[in-house]
Amino acid sequence: MSFPSACCNTPPVKASYTPRGEKKMLGDAQCYVTGSKESKRGIIINYDIFGFHANVIQLSDILAELGFYVILPDLLRGKPLTVADMGNPAVFGSFVKNAGSWETNKPMYAKAMEHMKENGISAVGFAGFCWGGKMVLDALAETEGVAGGAIVHPALIQEGDFSKVKAPLMVLPTKDDPDLSANFEELKSKPFFSKCYMERFDDMFHGFCGARGDWSNQEQAKRANDAIKLLGTFFVSIMPEKAAVV
C-alpha cells in the first residue's frame, strides 16, 4: 500500500498530549469531535472497551490533521470496562450481550452518520479497535452508503463476519490476535476487494494502538504511528475528495 504525501507526514504520537478537539452531545452520548467539516470526509471511531482513553483521542486528532472530520462517540456512556472486568466471565458476557452489542450501539452509529450528513460531510468511514472492530464489521454489514472501514487488533470476530461487509475493509491484527487470513479470503469475491488490505503487526501486542499502548515507549509509539499512517492511507484511498452525499 503506497502512502499519499499527507500520510507520509503523519504527526508522531506523543506520550504527553493535549486534545485539540471538543466534546459535544449527539443524542444521549457525549462525543469527542475533531477536524474541519470543510474536508468533506469523515471517520466515526469506535474505541476499545476502555473507553475515552487519551491514546484514542490523540489518534482521532492525528486523523483530523490528515484531512478528516472525526467523531469519537462515548458508546459506553462513561462506563468502560476495567482489566478486572475482563477476567470476570459473567461481567464480560453481560457486556457482549448488552452495552457491547451491535443492537445497542447501532442507533449511535446512525446518529453520528446523520450528524456527518447534516454538516456537509460527503463520505464516511468507520474505524474500530478491539471490541470496536467487531462493531465496525457489524456496521459495514448493515449500513448503506459507507465508504469502508478499518479494524485494528480486532476482537470477538465470528465466522462469516467478513463475508457480510458491504464496503472495503482494512485489517490490522497483532501477534496476540487470531490468524485472520481465512477470514480475509472471504473478501475475495467482493467487487471492492482490490481496495481491501491486511497487515499483521507481529511485533506488537493486542491493544498497542489503543488504551493498552504505552506511547512513552519508543518502539510502541513508532508502531502506533505506522498503524495510523496505514489508517490515513486507507481512508484517503476509499474516500475521494468529491463524493456523493451518503
C-alpha positions as CSV (number, residue, x, y, z in Angstrom):
1,M,0.0,0.0,0.0
2,S,1.6,3.3,-1.1
3,F,1.4,6.4,1.0
4,P,0.0,9.7,-0.2
5,S,2.1,12.7,0.8
6,A,-0.3,13.7,3.7
7,C,0.2,10.3,5.3
8,C,3.9,10.3,4.8
9,N,3.9,13.4,7.0
10,T,1.7,11.9,9.7
11,P,2.4,13.6,13.1
12,P,4.0,11.2,15.5
13,V,2.2,10.1,18.6
14,K,3.2,11.7,21.9
15,A,3.4,10.3,25.5
16,S,2.0,13.6,26.9
17,Y,-0.8,15.1,24.9
18,T,-3.4,17.9,25.0
19,P,-6.5,17.2,23.0
20,R,-7.3,19.6,20.1
21,G,-11.0,18.8,19.6
22,E,-14.1,19.4,21.6
23,K,-16.7,17.3,23.3
24,K,-20.4,17.7,22.3
25,M,-23.6,15.8,22.8
26,L,-25.1,13.8,20.0
27,G,-28.4,12.3,21.2
28,D,-27.7,10.9,24.7
29,A,-24.0,10.3,24.2
30,Q,-21.0,12.7,24.6
31,C,-18.7,12.6,21.6
32,Y,-15.2,13.9,21.0
33,V,-15.3,15.8,17.7
34,T,-12.2,17.0,15.9
35,G,-11.2,18.3,12.5
36,S,-12.7,20.5,9.9
37,K,-16.1,20.0,8.3
38,E,-14.6,21.6,5.2
39,S,-12.7,18.4,4.5
40,K,-16.0,16.7,3.4
41,R,-14.5,13.3,4.5
42,G,-15.4,11.9,7.9
43,I,-14.5,9.0,10.2
44,I,-16.5,7.6,13.0
45,I,-14.2,5.9,15.5
46,N,-15.3,3.0,17.9
47,Y,-12.8,2.9,20.8
48,D,-11.9,-0.2,22.7
49,I,-13.5,-1.5,25.9
50,F,-11.6,1.0,28.0
51,G,-13.5,4.0,26.6
52,F,-12.3,7.6,26.2
53,H,-8.6,6.9,26.7
54,A,-6.0,9.6,25.9
55,N,-4.5,7.4,23.1
56,V,-7.6,7.1,21.0
57,I,-8.3,10.8,21.5
58,Q,-4.8,11.6,20.2
59,L,-5.3,9.2,17.3
60,S,-8.5,11.0,16.4
61,D,-6.7,14.3,16.3
62,I,-3.9,12.9,14.1
63,L,-6.5,11.6,11.6
64,A,-8.1,15.0,11.7
65,E,-4.8,16.6,10.8
66,L,-4.7,14.3,7.8
67,G,-7.9,16.0,6.5
68,F,-10.8,14.1,8.1
69,Y,-13.7,15.3,10.3
70,V,-13.7,12.7,13.1
71,I,-16.4,11.7,15.6
72,L,-15.4,9.5,18.6
73,P,-18.7,8.7,20.4
74,D,-18.7,7.6,24.0
75,L,-20.6,4.5,23.2
76,L,-20.2,3.1,26.7
77,R,-21.7,6.3,28.3
78,G,-18.9,6.8,30.8
79,K,-18.9,3.2,31.9
80,P,-15.9,1.5,30.3
81,L,-14.8,-2.0,31.4
82,T,-11.8,-2.5,33.6
83,V,-9.0,-5.0,33.5
84,A,-10.7,-6.8,36.4
85,D,-13.9,-7.0,34.3
86,M,-12.0,-8.7,31.6
87,G,-11.3,-11.6,34.0
88,N,-14.9,-11.9,35.1
89,P,-16.8,-14.1,32.6
90,A,-20.2,-13.0,34.0
91,V,-19.4,-9.3,33.6
92,F,-17.8,-9.6,30.2
93,G,-20.6,-11.9,29.0
94,S,-23.1,-9.4,30.0
95,F,-21.2,-6.6,28.3
96,V,-21.1,-8.5,25.0
97,K,-24.9,-9.1,25.1
98,N,-25.9,-5.7,26.3
99,A,-23.7,-2.5,26.3
100,G,-21.3,-4.0,23.8
101,S,-23.9,-5.4,21.4
102,W,-24.5,-4.1,17.9
103,E,-28.2,-3.6,18.6
104,T,-27.3,-1.3,21.5
105,N,-24.8,0.7,19.5
106,K,-26.5,0.8,16.1
107,P,-28.5,3.9,17.0
108,M,-25.4,5.9,17.9
109,Y,-23.8,5.0,14.6
110,A,-26.9,6.2,12.9
111,K,-26.9,9.5,14.9
112,A,-23.2,10.1,14.1
113,M,-23.9,9.4,10.4
114,E,-26.8,11.8,10.5
115,H,-24.6,14.5,12.1
116,M,-22.0,14.0,9.3
117,K,-24.6,14.4,6.6
118,E,-26.1,17.5,8.2
119,N,-22.7,19.1,8.3
120,G,-21.9,18.5,4.7
121,I,-19.6,15.5,5.1
122,S,-19.9,13.7,1.8
123,A,-18.1,10.4,2.5
124,V,-17.8,8.5,5.8
125,G,-15.7,5.6,7.0
126,F,-15.6,3.6,10.3
127,A,-12.6,2.6,12.4
128,G,-12.7,0.3,15.4
129,F,-10.3,-1.1,18.0
130,C,-10.6,-4.4,19.9
131,W,-14.3,-4.8,20.6
132,G,-14.8,-1.8,18.3
133,G,-13.5,-3.8,15.4
134,K,-16.5,-6.2,15.8
135,M,-18.9,-3.2,15.9
136,V,-17.3,-1.9,12.7
137,L,-17.8,-5.3,10.9
138,D,-21.5,-5.3,12.0
139,A,-21.9,-1.7,10.9
140,L,-20.4,-2.5,7.5
141,A,-22.8,-5.4,7.1
142,E,-25.9,-3.3,7.8
143,T,-25.1,0.3,7.0
144,E,-25.7,1.6,3.4
145,G,-23.6,4.4,1.8
146,V,-20.4,3.8,3.9
147,A,-17.0,4.2,2.1
148,G,-15.4,1.4,4.1
149,G,-13.9,0.5,7.5
150,A,-10.7,-0.4,9.3
151,I,-10.3,-2.7,12.3
152,V,-7.2,-2.6,14.5
153,H,-6.3,-5.5,16.8
154,P,-10.0,-6.6,16.5
155,A,-11.7,-8.9,18.9
156,L,-14.9,-11.1,19.1
157,I,-14.7,-11.8,15.4
158,Q,-17.1,-14.6,14.3
159,E,-17.1,-16.9,11.3
160,G,-18.8,-15.2,8.4
161,D,-18.4,-11.6,9.6
162,F,-16.1,-10.6,6.8
163,S,-18.3,-12.1,4.1
164,K,-21.2,-9.8,5.2
165,V,-19.4,-6.5,4.8
166,K,-20.6,-4.2,2.0
167,A,-17.6,-1.9,1.6
168,P,-13.8,-2.1,1.6
169,L,-12.1,-3.3,4.8
170,M,-8.6,-2.9,6.2
171,V,-7.5,-5.3,8.9
172,L,-4.5,-4.7,11.3
173,P,-4.2,-7.7,13.8
174,T,-1.3,-8.2,16.2
175,K,0.7,-11.2,17.4
176,D,-1.9,-11.8,20.1
177,D,-4.8,-11.9,17.7
178,P,-6.1,-14.9,15.7
179,D,-4.9,-15.6,12.2
180,L,-7.5,-13.8,10.1
181,S,-6.1,-15.0,6.7
182,A,-9.1,-17.3,6.0
183,N,-11.5,-14.5,7.1
184,F,-9.7,-12.1,4.7
185,E,-10.1,-14.7,1.9
186,E,-13.9,-14.2,2.3
187,L,-13.5,-10.8,0.8
188,K,-12.0,-12.0,-2.5
189,S,-15.5,-12.4,-4.1
190,K,-16.4,-8.8,-3.3
191,P,-16.3,-6.3,-6.2
192,F,-14.3,-3.9,-3.9
193,F,-11.6,-6.5,-2.9
194,S,-8.9,-4.6,-4.7
195,K,-9.4,-1.8,-2.1
196,C,-9.1,-4.2,0.9
197,Y,-5.9,-4.6,2.8
198,M,-4.5,-6.6,5.7
199,E,-1.2,-6.4,7.6
200,R,-0.2,-8.2,10.7
201,F,1.8,-6.3,13.4
202,D,3.5,-9.5,14.6
203,D,5.9,-7.4,16.8
204,M,3.1,-5.8,18.7
205,F,0.6,-6.9,21.3
206,H,-3.2,-6.6,21.3
207,G,-4.1,-3.0,22.2
208,F,-0.9,-1.3,21.3
209,C,-2.7,1.2,19.2
210,G,-5.4,1.8,21.8
211,A,-5.7,2.1,25.6
212,R,-3.1,-0.6,26.3
213,G,-0.4,1.2,24.4
214,D,2.4,2.9,26.2
215,W,3.4,5.7,23.8
216,S,6.2,6.8,26.0
217,N,7.9,3.6,24.8
218,Q,9.8,4.5,21.6
219,E,9.0,1.2,19.7
220,Q,5.3,1.2,20.7
221,A,5.0,4.8,19.6
222,K,6.7,4.1,16.3
223,R,4.5,1.2,15.5
224,A,1.4,3.1,16.6
225,N,2.4,5.8,14.1
226,D,2.9,3.1,11.4
227,A,-0.6,1.9,12.0
228,I,-2.1,5.4,11.9
229,K,-0.3,6.0,8.6
230,L,-2.0,2.9,7.2
231,L,-5.3,4.1,8.5
232,G,-4.8,7.5,6.8
233,T,-3.7,5.9,3.6
234,F,-6.7,3.6,3.5
235,F,-9.3,6.2,4.2
236,V,-7.8,8.6,1.6
237,S,-7.9,5.8,-0.9
238,I,-11.6,4.9,-0.3
239,M,-12.9,8.5,0.1
240,P,-12.4,10.7,-2.9
241,E,-12.4,14.4,-2.0
242,K,-15.6,14.8,-4.1
243,A,-18.1,12.1,-3.4
244,A,-21.9,11.7,-3.4
245,V,-23.5,12.6,-0.1
246,V,-24.4,9.4,1.8
